[in-house]
């Protein structure tokens, strides 16, 4: 009997998840951990998604404390109790919004947290979503209720890079104390804010919202636009300010909260590659090229370009991107027939939209008999040394900025040398190589 009951409940849960997907709007349960404090989320994609070369505004909804859970099939539906995911689940969320004669369709992501989320959780979720969805990075909007509303306040006020990353926020009865420093951060970022609360709320005091908006608007340099607040008049204690806030029929100055957000955008530049570091060294009359990336988003490929004058470049090789899930990668190429004289090298980066960016330029002089190159720089675990000539009882000495020697080693031969620097503290270091031709000094950064 117990077995039959268990099977029935499992079928019922599966049916519930299927109903969520089978309605007029598609909202899919994704059992993926975007950050350590969440193991699942609901994904809403609009009708016709994805459209070729289209970027979508992103709305991230952060739930309240009562909806926390481990991100299982049994716990995740709690996220559907309130806010945009509830409207989507009931088929009441508009398929599109028209603002200033432009039609927009939201991507809506609603994660379930297993504890109170941190500012880093929110920032990393944005990173994840930009890496996995066609997000318009200039139209990332953040909203949440109670615990989620407090997280919206905390994230936006914690750091100027956060406040300038989102195009608008709607904290609802946000459980975040109104710190003046947070308010001034949001003001300096000109972050559009529309905060709501009930006039009587025994769970989160209304003055949290009132004071936050006042502190933002009275900052030394007030924001443009000024932060706005809506305090709903209620006859008795009532924490639920979200039902009215997220109702698409609730409007102020002719706009609901979704249309209000879409009035605003940022003007950020998409950087498909971060931390691109190119090294070039002449080894046995061949040029060894290595480049590292700290992060890759929508990168298609890397093209090695060579020039005799540093002005006109020719493509000599193309390597496909191997960065996964926004992470960086390492690449190696050898130019086996470099021209005589000084040669210039750079890397052309092409993203999936066809846009191109370029690395710094490196030069190699094939006329010189000896060349030493250290890489990667910055380095985290290993430091490598390449030389075009043979080391003969040479010495390398690595010291920190205080002049303390942290590593000494004797070098013989011309094979690449690898040094383990994993235990060194982060900072700037100097490597001095002493051979028969004198001393050469290099600097590098340990991450």
Wavefront OBJ file of the C-alpha trace (Angstrom):
o trace
v 0.000 0.000 0.000
v 2.791 2.383 0.935
v 4.560 1.570 -2.350
v 1.429 2.360 -4.352
v 1.017 5.656 -2.492
v 4.640 6.585 -3.198
v 4.188 5.862 -6.901
v 0.997 7.942 -6.966
v 2.722 10.931 -5.352
v 5.651 10.676 -7.760
v 3.284 10.617 -10.747
v 1.393 13.584 -9.297
v 4.603 15.613 -8.913
v 5.656 14.771 -12.462
v 2.228 15.793 -13.720
v 2.507 19.104 -11.850
v 5.834 19.871 -13.504
v 4.393 18.927 -16.890
v 1.402 21.231 -16.347
v 3.824 24.065 -15.665
v 5.331 23.460 -19.084
v 2.115 22.670 -20.931
v 0.267 25.928 -20.272
v -0.032 28.875 -22.548
v 3.489 29.889 -21.577
v 6.560 27.698 -21.259
v 8.163 27.658 -17.806
v 10.663 24.845 -17.405
v 12.123 23.402 -14.213
v 15.930 23.261 -14.531
v 17.717 21.135 -11.946
v 21.072 22.819 -12.360
v 23.247 24.481 -9.732
v 24.144 27.942 -10.996
v 25.814 28.856 -7.670
v 26.464 26.958 -4.404
v 23.261 28.204 -2.708
v 20.845 27.097 -5.428
v 20.333 23.719 -7.088
v 17.405 24.472 -9.386
v 15.473 27.261 -11.057
v 12.494 27.958 -13.273
v 13.226 29.164 -16.775
v 10.680 31.123 -18.768
v 11.395 31.774 -22.428
v 8.987 33.791 -24.576
v 7.015 32.627 -27.568
v 9.235 32.236 -30.634
v 12.424 31.848 -28.570
v 15.161 31.830 -29.683
v 15.042 34.221 -32.601
v 18.216 34.470 -34.733
v 20.684 37.110 -33.491
v 18.173 38.409 -30.926
v 19.150 39.426 -27.400
v 16.463 39.366 -24.713
v 15.878 41.486 -21.600
v 16.459 39.377 -18.482
v 14.253 39.528 -15.374
v 15.612 37.697 -12.314
v 13.096 37.030 -9.532
v 14.301 36.321 -5.974
v 11.752 34.589 -3.732
v 10.981 35.023 -0.031
v 12.240 33.058 2.959
v 9.187 30.780 2.965
v 10.062 29.442 -0.488
v 13.611 28.302 0.317
v 14.348 24.675 -0.427
v 16.941 22.157 -1.629
v 16.026 22.521 -5.299
v 14.348 19.138 -5.742
v 11.264 18.187 -7.739
v 9.333 18.282 -4.468
v 10.578 21.677 -3.253
v 10.965 23.725 -6.433
v 7.215 24.363 -7.036
v 7.217 26.550 -3.902
v 8.824 29.232 -6.092
v 5.557 29.372 -8.064
v 3.589 30.759 -5.108
v 4.265 34.427 -5.792
v 5.546 36.983 -8.246
v 6.312 36.608 -11.951
v 6.684 32.785 -11.842
v 3.158 32.562 -10.382
v 1.750 34.754 -13.159
v 3.582 32.729 -15.801
v 2.358 29.448 -14.305
v -1.220 30.749 -14.409
v -0.872 32.003 -17.983
v -1.286 35.635 -16.868
v 2.130 36.990 -17.804
v 2.035 39.045 -21.025
v 3.861 37.519 -23.959
v 5.413 40.902 -24.686
v 5.530 44.501 -23.499
v 5.553 47.618 -25.661
v 7.519 50.566 -24.295
v 8.307 53.683 -26.335
v 6.949 51.908 -29.429
v 9.422 49.027 -29.028
v 8.267 45.465 -28.366
v 10.145 43.458 -25.713
v 9.936 39.831 -24.609
v 11.406 38.886 -21.236
v 13.513 35.934 -20.258
v 12.458 35.250 -16.653
v 14.666 33.218 -14.318
v 13.439 32.273 -10.833
v 16.019 30.331 -8.771
v 15.259 28.479 -5.538
v 17.795 29.199 -2.799
v 18.570 26.815 0.042
v 19.494 29.694 2.366
v 19.620 33.486 2.384
v 21.457 34.380 -0.859
v 24.572 36.542 -0.863
v 25.589 39.388 -3.154
v 28.111 37.058 -4.812
v 25.348 34.521 -5.461
v 23.405 37.121 -7.427
v 26.461 38.319 -9.344
v 27.456 34.756 -10.249
v 23.916 33.940 -11.339
v 24.021 36.899 -13.725
v 27.371 35.615 -15.042
v 25.887 32.148 -15.556
v 22.791 33.397 -17.355
v 24.747 35.667 -19.688
v 26.995 32.716 -20.555
v 24.073 30.341 -21.226
v 21.293 32.510 -22.666
v 21.081 35.244 -25.347
v 20.820 38.027 -22.763
v 20.862 41.719 -23.601
v 23.471 42.730 -21.015
v 22.133 46.288 -21.068
v 18.701 45.094 -19.916
v 19.238 42.975 -16.811
v 16.542 43.661 -14.191
v 16.349 42.447 -10.607
v 13.292 42.039 -8.403
v 12.389 40.109 -5.281
v 10.104 40.015 -2.268
v 10.862 40.029 1.463
v 14.128 38.033 1.723
v 14.525 38.383 -2.043
v 13.778 42.106 -1.872
v 16.428 42.518 0.811
v 18.889 40.667 -1.397
v 18.058 43.067 -4.233
v 18.892 46.022 -1.935
v 22.061 44.376 -0.622
v 23.353 43.354 -4.048
v 22.700 46.724 -5.654
v 24.168 48.766 -2.808
v 27.116 46.548 -1.939
v 29.336 47.533 -4.870
v 29.251 50.095 -7.672
v 29.983 47.313 -10.182
v 26.737 45.645 -9.103
v 24.680 48.832 -9.220
v 25.884 49.626 -12.739
v 25.359 46.065 -13.946
v 21.582 46.064 -13.583
v 19.308 48.410 -15.500
v 16.596 48.650 -12.865
v 15.424 47.088 -9.589
v 12.047 46.505 -7.937
v 12.512 45.468 -4.279
v 9.187 44.492 -2.684
v 8.906 44.768 1.141
v 12.647 44.190 1.070
v 14.175 42.739 4.225
v 17.338 44.796 3.935
v 18.314 47.461 6.459
v 18.652 50.893 4.776
v 22.378 51.584 4.972
v 23.417 55.066 3.886
v 26.523 53.688 2.136
v 24.365 51.318 0.070
v 21.973 54.127 -0.826
v 24.817 56.366 -1.990
v 26.256 53.567 -4.121
v 22.942 53.180 -5.923
v 22.599 56.942 -6.293
v 26.071 57.309 -7.793
v 25.219 54.582 -10.312
v 21.983 56.355 -11.343
v 20.247 53.040 -10.735
v 16.491 53.206 -11.453
v 14.626 52.079 -8.302
v 10.930 51.439 -7.729
v 10.372 50.033 -4.231
v 7.030 48.951 -2.774
v 5.765 48.110 0.726
v 2.552 47.937 2.720
v 1.795 50.714 5.200
v 1.444 48.185 8.049
v 3.881 45.282 7.949
v 4.840 43.398 11.089
v 7.400 41.220 9.284
v 9.559 43.852 7.600
v 9.014 47.436 8.836
v 7.862 49.865 6.131
v 10.572 52.355 7.097
v 13.140 50.038 5.454
v 11.683 50.980 2.071
v 10.837 54.581 2.979
v 14.294 55.321 4.377
v 16.127 53.609 1.516
v 14.346 55.717 -1.095
v 14.853 58.906 0.907
v 18.568 58.171 1.447
v 19.060 57.530 -2.258
v 17.332 60.737 -3.293
v 19.172 62.880 -0.710
v 22.627 61.561 -1.596
v 25.317 64.245 -2.197
v 24.685 63.772 -5.916
v 21.053 62.664 -6.353
v 20.416 59.996 -8.992
v 18.798 60.438 -12.357
v 16.105 59.160 -12.282
v 15.133 59.707 -8.661
v 14.183 56.556 -6.774
v 10.443 56.085 -6.324
v 8.370 54.247 -3.720
v 4.813 53.023 -3.488
v 3.356 52.442 -0.023
v 0.094 50.495 -0.273
v -2.440 51.511 2.368
v -3.706 48.466 4.275
v -6.117 48.404 7.257
v -4.087 45.936 9.320
v -0.830 43.990 9.465
v -0.111 42.572 6.005
v 3.280 41.551 4.610
v 1.937 40.799 1.130
v 2.863 43.797 -1.002
v 3.843 41.542 -3.902
v 0.394 40.572 -5.180
v -0.378 44.174 -6.144
v 3.173 45.039 -7.216
v 3.485 42.219 -9.748
v -0.106 42.441 -11.000
v 0.201 43.697 -14.582
v -2.954 45.783 -14.127
v -1.347 47.813 -11.313
v 0.021 50.988 -12.845
v 1.485 54.310 -11.818
v 1.804 57.040 -14.422
v 0.425 54.571 -16.942
v 3.140 51.931 -16.424
v 3.234 48.622 -14.579
v 6.511 47.536 -12.982
v 7.584 45.564 -16.072
v 6.993 48.470 -18.449
v 8.642 50.819 -15.962
v 11.803 48.681 -15.924
v 11.950 48.488 -19.704
v 12.169 52.291 -19.899
v 15.739 51.964 -18.661
v 18.871 50.358 -20.006
v 22.605 50.422 -19.495
v 25.253 51.127 -22.126
v 27.713 48.333 -21.506
v 30.160 46.870 -24.019
v 30.184 43.117 -24.492
v 33.644 41.680 -23.840
v 33.660 38.149 -25.308
v 37.104 37.461 -23.817
v 38.539 38.642 -20.510
v 42.116 38.360 -19.327
v 43.635 37.595 -22.745
v 47.397 37.276 -22.276
v 49.658 36.546 -25.288
v 53.275 35.381 -25.109
v 55.673 34.903 -28.038
v 59.190 33.421 -27.999
v 61.741 32.400 -30.633
v 62.813 28.769 -30.115
v 65.082 26.985 -32.616
v 64.177 29.543 -35.304
v 60.465 28.942 -34.772
v 58.063 31.254 -32.955
v 56.131 29.666 -30.100
v 52.885 31.493 -29.329
v 50.791 30.844 -26.254
v 47.752 32.733 -25.040
v 45.511 32.334 -22.033
v 42.019 33.657 -21.390
v 40.447 34.268 -17.992
v 36.894 33.976 -19.354
v 35.095 33.401 -22.662
v 31.478 34.223 -23.551
v 30.086 33.455 -27.034
v 33.595 33.193 -28.534
v 33.798 31.432 -31.911
v 37.522 31.291 -32.637
v 40.996 32.825 -32.343
v 43.059 33.766 -35.399
v 46.839 34.199 -35.242
v 47.898 37.231 -37.273
v 51.419 38.141 -38.386
v 52.859 41.413 -39.711
v 56.205 42.653 -40.979
v 55.512 46.310 -40.162
v 52.936 46.237 -37.361
v 50.327 47.792 -39.670
v 49.221 45.238 -42.263
v 48.430 41.836 -40.725
v 47.875 38.477 -42.400
v 45.984 35.500 -40.949
v 48.228 32.452 -40.539
v 46.125 30.089 -38.389
v 42.712 29.806 -36.713
v 41.956 27.858 -33.535
v 38.424 27.184 -32.297
v 37.412 28.361 -28.831
v 37.657 25.676 -26.141
v 36.370 27.732 -23.192
v 33.405 26.011 -21.510
v 30.575 27.630 -19.506
v 32.218 31.046 -19.526
v 35.566 29.733 -18.274
v 38.932 30.563 -19.813
v 41.316 28.255 -21.664
v 44.917 27.910 -22.882
v 46.043 27.885 -26.521
v 49.352 27.107 -28.254
v 50.507 27.666 -31.835
v 53.933 27.419 -33.485
v 54.926 29.544 -36.470
v 57.404 27.194 -38.158
v 58.425 29.590 -40.951
v 58.729 33.089 -39.478
v 60.235 35.743 -41.762
v 63.655 37.196 -41.032
v 63.816 40.416 -39.039
v 61.306 41.841 -36.596
v 57.884 40.182 -36.807
v 54.688 41.347 -35.111
v 52.060 38.931 -33.769
v 48.563 39.419 -32.400
v 45.403 37.371 -31.833
v 42.087 38.246 -33.475
v 39.083 37.146 -31.401
v 35.785 36.556 -33.213
v 32.516 36.078 -31.323
v 29.393 34.272 -32.474
v 27.881 37.549 -33.728
v 30.854 38.131 -36.029
v 32.292 40.975 -33.943
v 36.085 41.085 -33.625
v 38.547 42.265 -30.985
v 42.337 42.008 -30.804
v 45.008 41.132 -28.271
v 48.081 43.190 -27.504
v 50.886 42.963 -30.064
v 54.054 40.940 -29.399
v 57.290 41.268 -31.393
v 59.973 38.673 -32.123
v 63.360 39.482 -33.702
v 64.667 36.424 -35.516
v 68.040 38.131 -36.015
v 68.830 37.926 -32.304
v 70.709 34.909 -31.128
v 69.044 34.622 -27.760
v 65.605 35.312 -26.358
v 64.113 34.451 -22.977
v 60.386 34.433 -22.310
v 58.481 33.771 -19.081
v 54.781 32.855 -19.077
v 51.955 32.843 -18.201
v 51.758 36.312 -16.744
v 49.755 36.580 -14.504
v 50.422 33.045 -13.210
v 48.602 31.023 -10.581
v 50.199 27.598 -10.145
v 53.132 27.308 -12.555
v 55.658 29.654 -14.148
v 57.418 28.545 -17.339
v 60.649 29.770 -18.957
v 61.547 29.395 -22.629
v 64.909 30.315 -24.147
v 66.220 30.338 -27.706
v 69.718 29.565 -26.455
v 71.125 26.888 -24.174
v 71.445 27.590 -20.476
v 74.898 26.699 -19.131
v 75.074 26.721 -15.351
v 72.775 29.750 -15.274
v 70.869 30.774 -12.157
v 67.326 32.047 -11.763
v 66.380 33.882 -8.596
v 62.807 34.942 -7.794
v 62.171 37.602 -5.154
v 59.166 39.512 -3.854
v 58.722 43.286 -3.742
v 60.408 43.386 -0.315
v 63.585 41.930 -1.849
v 63.205 38.559 -0.133
v 64.389 35.639 -2.281
v 61.632 33.030 -2.481
v 63.118 30.648 -5.068
v 66.559 29.888 -6.515
v 67.365 27.290 -9.161
v 70.256 26.387 -11.489
v 69.459 26.053 -15.198
v 71.169 23.825 -17.763
v 70.056 22.952 -21.283
v 67.401 24.590 -23.428
v 64.259 22.636 -22.582
v 61.363 24.686 -21.184
v 61.565 24.959 -17.392
v 58.522 24.818 -15.119
v 58.457 26.220 -11.585
v 55.806 25.403 -8.994
v 54.610 28.720 -7.526
v 51.263 27.537 -6.150
v 52.284 28.206 -2.543
v 53.545 31.751 -3.150
v 51.293 34.525 -1.808
v 49.532 36.635 -4.423
v 51.490 39.697 -5.536
v 54.228 40.996 -7.842
v 57.525 39.104 -8.145
v 60.844 39.619 -9.953
v 62.777 36.874 -11.729
v 66.493 37.520 -12.368
v 68.308 35.150 -14.729
v 72.114 35.301 -14.481
v 74.014 33.642 -17.357
v 77.335 34.211 -19.105
v 75.915 37.166 -21.044
v 74.812 39.039 -17.929
v 71.615 39.432 -15.950
v 68.091 39.740 -17.298
v 65.191 40.776 -15.070
v 61.508 39.991 -15.594
v 58.458 40.781 -13.501
v 55.300 38.713 -13.162
v 52.124 38.678 -11.117
v 51.101 35.721 -8.951
v 47.329 35.377 -8.586
l 1 2 3 4 5 6 7 8 9 10 11 12 13 14 15 16 17 18 19 20 21 22 23 24 25 26 27 28 29 30 31 32 33 34 35 36 37 38 39 40 41 42 43 44 45 46 47 48 49 50 51 52 53 54 55 56 57 58 59 60 61 62 63 64 65 66 67 68 69 70 71 72 73 74 75 76 77 78 79 80 81 82 83 84 85 86 87 88 89 90 91 92 93 94 95 96 97 98 99 100 101 102 103 104 105 106 107 108 109 110 111 112 113 114 115 116 117 118 119 120 121 122 123 124 125 126 127 128 129 130 131 132 133 134 135 136 137 138 139 140 141 142 143 144 145 146 147 148 149 150 151 152 153 154 155 156 157 158 159 160 161 162 163 164 165 166 167 168 169 170 171 172 173 174 175 176 177 178 179 180 181 182 183 184 185 186 187 188 189 190 191 192 193 194 195 196 197 198 199 200 201 202 203 204 205 206 207 208 209 210 211 212 213 214 215 216 217 218 219 220 221 222 223 224 225 226 227 228 229 230 231 232 233 234 235 236 237 238 239 240 241 242 243 244 245 246 247 248 249 250 251 252 253 254 255 256 257 258 259 260 261 262 263 264 265 266 267 268 269 270 271 272 273 274 275 276 277 278 279 280 281 282 283 284 285 286 287 288 289 290 291 292 293 294 295 296 297 298 299 300 301 302 303 304 305 306 307 308 309 310 311 312 313 314 315 316 317 318 319 320 321 322 323 324 325 326 327 328 329 330 331 332 333 334 335 336 337 338 339 340 341 342 343 344 345 346 347 348 349 350 351 352 353 354 355 356 357 358 359 360 361 362 363 364 365 366 367 368 369 370 371 372 373 374 375 376 377 378 379 380 381 382 383 384 385 386 387 388 389 390 391 392 393 394 395 396 397 398 399 400 401 402 403 404 405 406 407 408 409 410 411 412 413 414 415 416 417 418 419 420 421 422 423 424 425 426 427 428 429 430 431 432 433 434 435 436 437 438 439 440 441 442 443 444 445 446 447
